[in-house]
Amino acid sequence: DIQLTQSPSFLSASVGDRVTITCRASQGISSYLAWYQQKPGKAPKLLIYAASTLQSGVPSRFSGSGSGTEFTLTISSLQPEDFATYYCQQLNSYSYTFGQGTKLEIK
Amino acid sequence: QVQLQESGPGLVKPSETLSLTCTVSGGSISSYYWSWIRQPAGKGLEWIGRIYTSGSTNYNPSLKSRVTMSVDTSKNQFSLKLSSVTAADTAVYYCARVGYSSSSKGRYYYYMDVWGKGTTVTVSS
């Protein structure tokens, strides 16, 4: 099984800040990685797939990079609506897995 | 616009089988993989498995012995059965479409682009 480890697990930041979340895979997954945003009581929302491709309708302040075993999600300038929990997911093998999540809170 | 709706009992007794159905509206169920994901209260997401419209399945190894997924293309529905449930199976259960995009090199990149709102299932006597 491919394991994903996100860091940090919790992140406190202010509106306007640039933040980066890292996702590390236990083995190489090429670019088969997606990022999701989840707000309380809601289903996750797809932000990025193929490690760096922005899903239609997602603001350009979100970006993704990486390949192999290390990936990052960057929010260039935090907006109030961005405070949420973020998950990475690998879709490389026949068994998908999620990272444990990063909760982004308002400082 | 494709929409997904989970349905099924909100309460299941320990040792019994949890059964959920996801109804796809606004589009065809054909030619996609469809997934189930769950989330215990206050915890992270756990992928349960996926099914293709042909009926081909892949399951999370940790749940494989208890999971069965099926698809009914005539009703635009797919289903989840989880047997021998315990309190640890209490969670919000989501269904999702596994979308895909092909690259110039012929690779297919998958992602979960359409989600249901989720349904809460509690395992308790």
Boltz contact constraints between the chains, C-beta under 6 A:
constraints:
  - contact:
      token1: [A, 34]
      token2: [B, 111]
      max_distance: 6.0
  - contact:
      token1: [A, 43]
      token2: [B, 94]
      max_distance: 6.0
  - contact:
      token1: [A, 43]
      token2: [B, 115]
      max_distance: 6.0
  - contact:
      token1: [A, 43]
      token2: [B, 117]
      max_distance: 6.0
  - contact:
      token1: [A, 43]
      token2: [B, 118]
      max_distance: 6.0
  - contact:
      token1: [A, 46]
      token2: [B, 111]
      max_distance: 6.0
  - contact:
      token1: [A, 46]
      token2: [B, 113]
      max_distance: 6.0
  - contact:
      token1: [A, 49]
      token2: [B, 109]
      max_distance: 6.0
  - contact:
      token1: [A, 49]
      token2: [B, 111]
      max_distance: 6.0
  - contact:
      token1: [A, 50]
      token2: [B, 109]
      max_distance: 6.0
  - contact:
      token1: [A, 87]
      token2: [B, 45]
      max_distance: 6.0
  - contact:
      token1: [A, 91]
      token2: [B, 110]
      max_distance: 6.0
  - contact:
      token1: [A, 94]
      token2: [B, 58]
      max_distance: 6.0
  - contact:
      token1: [A, 96]
      token2: [B, 47]
      max_distance: 6.0
  - contact:
      token1: [A, 98]
      token2: [B, 45]
      max_distance: 6.0
  - contact:
      token1: [A, 100]
      token2: [B, 44]
      max_distance: 6.0
  - contact:
      token1: [A, 101]
      token2: [B, 44]
      max_distance: 6.0
